[in-house]
């Protein structure tokens, strides 16, 4: 039998310097944080409404309602802070989700009582 020595680590095998790769949260502009969170809420709500793929079997309207309400609060509260350039597409996405929720719901909410409508007002198609 021969003695095998373990291979030495090369520069390519060395662990990456994560400190150099990540940026400090203090360096991230507020508008980027707000829009990133909003996009995550939009995406999660869409999945819970079954909009992620045709014939999706996954629908959880209770979860979708919570996510849409949270998104409505975020968009409404931050709209003046992030400018209409960033807020307008978020509002459009929010309205689309609210309308999709109304369409998916077996028992429709009264106008103004749907998800997020306490922040946005009644949503009509």
C-alpha positions in Angstrom: 0.0 0.0 0.0 1.1 3.5 -0.7 0.7 6.5 1.5 -1.6 8.9 -0.2 -1.3 12.5 0.8 -4.4 14.6 0.7 -4.4 17.1 -2.2 -3.6 20.6 -1.2 -6.2 23.3 -1.8 -5.6 25.5 -4.8 -6.9 29.0 -5.2 -9.9 27.7 -7.2 -10.8 25.3 -4.4 -10.5 27.9 -1.6 -13.7 29.2 0.0 -15.1 32.3 -1.6 -14.8 35.6 0.3 -18.4 36.1 1.1 -17.7 39.4 2.8 -16.4 40.8 -0.5 -19.3 39.3 -2.4 -22.1 40.7 -0.3 -23.1 44.3 0.1 -23.9 45.8 3.4 -27.6 46.4 3.8 -26.9 50.0 4.7 -25.6 50.5 1.2 -28.9 49.3 -0.4 -31.2 52.2 -1.3 -34.6 52.1 0.4 -36.4 52.1 -3.0 -34.6 48.9 -3.9 -35.6 47.2 -0.6 -39.2 48.3 -0.9 -39.6 47.2 -4.5 -37.9 43.9 -3.8 -40.2 43.1 -0.9 -43.2 44.2 -3.0 -42.2 41.8 -5.9 -41.9 39.0 -3.4 -45.4 39.7 -2.1 -46.7 39.9 -5.6 -45.2 36.6 -6.6 -46.3 34.8 -3.5 -49.9 36.1 -3.8 -50.0 35.1 -7.5 -48.9 31.5 -6.6 -51.5 31.3 -3.9 -54.1 32.5 -6.4 -53.0 29.7 -8.8 -51.7 32.1 -11.4 -48.2 30.6 -11.5 -49.0 28.1 -14.3 -52.0 27.0 -16.4 -54.3 24.6 -14.6 -52.5 25.1 -11.3 -54.0 23.0 -8.6 -52.5 25.2 -5.8 -54.9 27.7 -4.5 -55.0 29.1 -1.0 -57.2 32.2 -1.0 -56.7 32.8 2.7 -53.0 33.1 2.2 -53.4 35.2 -0.9 -55.7 37.6 1.0 -53.0 38.1 3.6 -50.3 38.7 1.1 -52.4 41.1 -1.0 -53.4 43.1 2.0 -49.7 43.3 3.1 -48.8 44.4 -0.4 -51.5 47.0 -0.5 -50.3 48.5 2.8 -46.7 48.6 1.6 -47.5 50.1 -1.7 -49.9 52.7 -0.3 -47.6 53.7 2.5 -44.5 53.9 0.4 -45.8 55.4 -2.9 -44.8 58.9 -2.0 -41.4 57.8 -0.9 -40.4 55.7 -3.9 -41.9 58.0 -6.7 -44.6 57.2 -9.2 -41.9 55.7 -11.5 -41.6 52.7 -9.1 -45.0 52.9 -7.5 -47.2 52.8 -10.7 -46.2 49.3 -11.8 -46.6 48.0 -8.2 -50.1 49.5 -8.1 -50.9 47.9 -11.5 -49.7 44.5 -10.2 -51.7 45.0 -7.0 -54.9 45.8 -8.8 -54.4 42.8 -11.1 -54.1 40.5 -8.0 -57.1 42.1 -6.4 -59.2 41.4 -9.5 -57.8 37.9 -9.8 -58.8 37.3 -6.2 -62.3 38.5 -6.8 -62.6 36.2 -9.8 -61.2 33.2 -7.9 -63.4 33.7 -4.9 -66.5 31.6 -4.7 -68.1 34.0 -2.3 -67.3 37.5 -3.5 -66.5 40.2 -1.0 -68.5 43.4 -0.9 -66.9 46.3 -2.7 -64.3 47.8 -0.4 -64.0 44.6 1.6 -61.7 42.6 -0.6 -58.0 42.1 0.1 -56.1 45.3 0.5 -59.2 47.4 -0.3 -59.1 49.1 3.1 -55.8 50.7 1.8 -56.7 51.1 -1.9 -60.4 51.7 -1.9 -62.8 49.5 -3.9 -61.4 47.8 -7.0 -63.5 47.5 -10.1 -62.6 45.7 -13.3 
